[in-house]
Amino acid sequence: MERVIRRTRDKAVEAPAATPSRREAKPARAATQRPQAAKPAYEKRTIALVYDFDGTLCPRPMQEYAFLPKIGVDAAAFWKESNKIALEQGADPLITYMHLLYKKAKAAGIRIDREDLVAQGRQVELFPGVMTWFDEIDAYVRTHEQAENVGVRHYLISSGLAEIIEGTPIYKRFHNVFASEYWFEAYDLPYPKRVITDTGKTQYLFRINKGVENLSHSINNHMPENVRPIPFSHMVYYGDGDTDVPSMAVMRKNGGHAISVHAPGKPKEKCIDLFKAGRCDFFAAADYRKGSELFRRTSLLLDRILADIRVEEEIWRLGREIEGKAPR
């Protein structure tokens, strides 16, 4: 979709030697100048890096760092009970865990509101290098010889709690965060405002792709591929396991990219399975430090995406020349 920007050009005029008359002082020449439309530029110059959270940016489920310890509940026992209830009741596992958290808190006589959850985010552990990752990736793209006018956006799509994520030190680094949330209208009835399931994550990939990030707007209306602001081919998804398979499949099917990560020093069989199944381009340990295997393989994908953007732009320019238009 082409965006036309209108602007005026100021033209330097040499001042006359003598004081002008009242007639000459009128800005007659300036009045005759008309704003000129800037030549349209190729706009698909945004790269989107999209991350899962639990197991991808942090080692454990975010609720295990502060929420469960605060209410005195063992993490392994909690997840076992939650999964058992979901199976027996035919309930959604995510809605089940969100309900059970507050049921356990109430039974322990502990009040946890939104502010408490945000504060808990400060206790979440992050994988090595996550804190500096965003600056390093942005710098890599910014200084790349193919990266003229190309920008990077970081997105987060998580089944975890948006309130806890908001309290982490990396929250502000994301262009947008899509995660499960509560309504806190009364302590006895905090209930899910939004639940993002494994398959539900894919909706947000299409929101990024179509530029429809306002959740009050539908993404169901048809949008031709050539007008979508961030093509899937300009996107990379980071995940750690089975819960990310739907998102990885959507990315790869639509020409996008995916990287599977595993905890450093931990088994990588799941990543190998995803790689063999064609769910991801690469896999690596979740070491986000510059120079790591993950950084190097991400850089390879960025090199490819940047080259693709330059090729796409040149094709766009050639097409406009054929049509008799003058691209910038």
WOFENQUI-V848143 format. One record per residue. N is the residue number from 1. RES is the residue in three letters. D_CENTER is the distance of its C-alpha to the mean C-alpha in Angstrom with 2 decimals. Layout:
{{N/RES/D_CENTER} {N/RES/D_CENTER}}
This chain:
{{1/MET/21.56} {2/GLU/23.58} {3/ARG/23.55} {4/VAL/26.94} {5/ILE/27.27} {6/ARG/30.80} {7/ARG/32.33} {8/THR/35.89} {9/ARG/37.41} {10/ASP/39.83} {11/LYS/43.00} {12/ALA/45.24} {13/VAL/48.78} {14/GLU/51.74} {15/ALA/53.62} {16/PRO/57.21} {17/ALA/60.12} {18/ALA/61.81} {19/THR/60.62} {20/PRO/59.46} {21/SER/61.23} {22/ARG/59.60} {23/ARG/59.14} {24/GLU/57.60} {25/ALA/55.28} {26/LYS/53.44} {27/PRO/50.06} {28/ALA/51.30} {29/ARG/49.57} {30/ALA/46.20} {31/ALA/46.55} {32/THR/46.94} {33/GLN/43.66} {34/ARG/40.90} {35/PRO/37.16} {36/GLN/35.99} {37/ALA/32.85} {38/ALA/30.61} {39/LYS/30.19} {40/PRO/26.87} {41/ALA/24.37} {42/TYR/22.03} {43/GLU/18.67} {44/LYS/16.26} {45/ARG/15.39} {46/THR/11.61} {47/ILE/9.83} {48/ALA/6.18} {49/LEU/5.71} {50/VAL/4.18} {51/TYR/6.47} {52/ASP/9.24} {53/PHE/11.19} {54/ASP/14.92} {55/GLY/16.54} {56/THR/13.59} {57/LEU/13.05} {58/CYS/16.24} {59/PRO/19.45} {60/ARG/20.38} {61/PRO/19.33} {62/MET/18.53} {63/GLN/21.55} {64/GLU/23.89} {65/TYR/23.65} {66/ALA/25.22} {67/PHE/25.45} {68/LEU/27.66} {69/PRO/29.79} {70/LYS/30.40} {71/ILE/31.85} {72/GLY/33.70} {73/VAL/32.23} {74/ASP/31.92} {75/ALA/28.47} {76/ALA/29.90} {77/ALA/32.30} {78/PHE/29.71} {79/TRP/27.47} {80/LYS/30.65} {81/GLU/31.95} {82/SER/28.76} {83/ASN/28.62} {84/LYS/32.36} {85/ILE/32.18} {86/ALA/29.46} {87/LEU/31.60} {88/GLU/34.83} {89/GLN/33.65} {90/GLY/31.52} {91/ALA/28.66} {92/ASP/24.92} {93/PRO/24.17} {94/LEU/21.23} {95/ILE/23.34} {96/THR/26.18} {97/TYR/24.62} {98/MET/23.38} {99/HIS/26.98} {100/LEU/28.67} {101/LEU/27.02} {102/TYR/28.69} {103/LYS/31.81} {104/LYS/32.26} {105/ALA/31.65} {106/LYS/34.23} {107/ALA/36.68} {108/ALA/36.43} {109/GLY/37.06} {110/ILE/33.90} {111/ARG/31.96} {112/ILE/28.21} {113/ASP/26.53} {114/ARG/23.17} {115/GLU/24.14} {116/ASP/25.13} {117/LEU/21.81} {118/VAL/19.98} {119/ALA/22.72} {120/GLN/22.26} {121/GLY/18.80} {122/ARG/20.78} {123/GLN/22.46} {124/VAL/19.54} {125/GLU/20.08} {126/LEU/17.45} {127/PHE/18.10} {128/PRO/19.93} {129/GLY/18.17} {130/VAL/14.82} {131/MET/16.01} {132/THR/16.70} {133/TRP/14.09} {134/PHE/11.76} {135/ASP/14.97} {136/GLU/16.45} {137/ILE/13.80} {138/ASP/13.73} {139/ALA/17.52} {140/TYR/17.84} {141/VAL/16.32} {142/ARG/18.13} {143/THR/21.43} {144/HIS/21.26} {145/GLU/24.17} {146/GLN/22.24} {147/ALA/19.44} {148/GLU/21.34} {149/ASN/19.25} {150/VAL/16.03} {151/GLY/12.92} {152/VAL/9.72} {153/ARG/6.35} {154/HIS/4.19} {155/TYR/1.28} {156/LEU/4.55} {157/ILE/6.89} {158/SER/10.38} {159/SER/13.98} {160/GLY/14.95} {161/LEU/15.83} {162/ALA/13.69} {163/GLU/16.84} {164/ILE/17.07} {165/ILE/13.50} {166/GLU/14.39} {167/GLY/17.33} {168/THR/15.78} {169/PRO/16.06} {170/ILE/12.44} {171/TYR/11.18} {172/LYS/11.71} {173/ARG/9.68} {174/PHE/6.26} {175/HIS/6.12} {176/ASN/5.74} {177/VAL/6.69} {178/PHE/8.29} {179/ALA/11.26} {180/SER/15.00} {181/GLU/17.23} {182/TYR/20.96} {183/TRP/23.43} {184/PHE/25.90} {185/GLU/28.80} {186/ALA/31.33} {187/TYR/31.32} {188/ASP/33.26} {189/LEU/30.73} {190/PRO/27.09} {191/TYR/25.52} {192/PRO/22.13} {193/LYS/20.41} {194/ARG/17.48} {195/VAL/17.38} {196/ILE/14.57} {197/THR/16.51} {198/ASP/15.94} {199/THR/16.56} {200/GLY/14.96} {201/LYS/11.46} {202/THR/12.17} {203/GLN/12.56} {204/TYR/8.93} {205/LEU/8.45} {206/PHE/11.33} {207/ARG/10.20} {208/ILE/7.51} {209/ASN/10.45} {210/LYS/12.97} {211/GLY/11.54} {212/VAL/12.69} {213/GLU/10.24} {214/ASN/13.43} {215/LEU/14.29} {216/SER/17.93} {217/HIS/17.74} {218/SER/18.39} {219/ILE/16.67} {220/ASN/19.94} {221/ASN/21.62} {222/HIS/22.07} {223/MET/20.23} {224/PRO/21.65} {225/GLU/19.52} {226/ASN/20.81} {227/VAL/19.47} {228/ARG/15.85} {229/PRO/13.94} {230/ILE/11.39} {231/PRO/13.47} {232/PHE/12.44} {233/SER/14.49} {234/HIS/12.08} {235/MET/9.25} {236/VAL/9.43} {237/TYR/8.81} {238/TYR/10.22} {239/GLY/12.54} {240/ASP/16.05} {241/GLY/18.29} {242/ASP/19.65} {243/THR/17.15} {244/ASP/14.50} {245/VAL/17.08} {246/PRO/16.29} {247/SER/12.67} {248/MET/14.11} {249/ALA/16.97} {250/VAL/15.14} {251/MET/13.25} {252/ARG/16.60} {253/LYS/18.69} {254/ASN/16.96} {255/GLY/17.14} {256/GLY/13.76} {257/HIS/13.63} {258/ALA/13.22} {259/ILE/14.40} {260/SER/16.11} {261/VAL/16.95} {262/HIS/19.97} {263/ALA/21.34} {264/PRO/23.47} {265/GLY/27.05} {266/LYS/26.36} {267/PRO/27.13} {268/LYS/24.88} {269/GLU/26.58} {270/LYS/23.62} {271/CYS/21.63} {272/ILE/24.76} {273/ASP/25.08} {274/LEU/21.59} {275/PHE/22.42} {276/LYS/25.83} {277/ALA/24.52} {278/GLY/22.31} {279/ARG/19.06} {280/CYS/17.60} {281/ASP/18.50} {282/PHE/19.06} {283/PHE/19.25} {284/ALA/19.89} {285/ALA/20.54} {286/ALA/17.73} {287/ASP/19.13} {288/TYR/16.58} {289/ARG/19.44} {290/LYS/20.21} {291/GLY/22.68} {292/SER/21.68} {293/GLU/21.59} {294/LEU/17.83} {295/PHE/17.49} {296/ARG/20.13} {297/ARG/18.73} {298/THR/15.27} {299/SER/17.40} {300/LEU/19.31} {301/LEU/16.43} {302/LEU/15.42} {303/ASP/19.15} {304/ARG/19.25} {305/ILE/16.39} {306/LEU/17.98} {307/ALA/21.33} {308/ASP/20.24} {309/ILE/19.03} {310/ARG/22.47} {311/VAL/24.28} {312/GLU/22.59} {313/GLU/23.46} {314/GLU/27.00} {315/ILE/27.47} {316/TRP/26.36} {317/ARG/28.88} {318/LEU/31.60} {319/GLY/31.14} {320/ARG/31.60} {321/GLU/34.63} {322/ILE/36.17} {323/GLU/35.69} {324/GLY/37.51} {325/LYS/34.65} {326/ALA/33.90} {327/PRO/30.29} {328/ARG/29.40}}
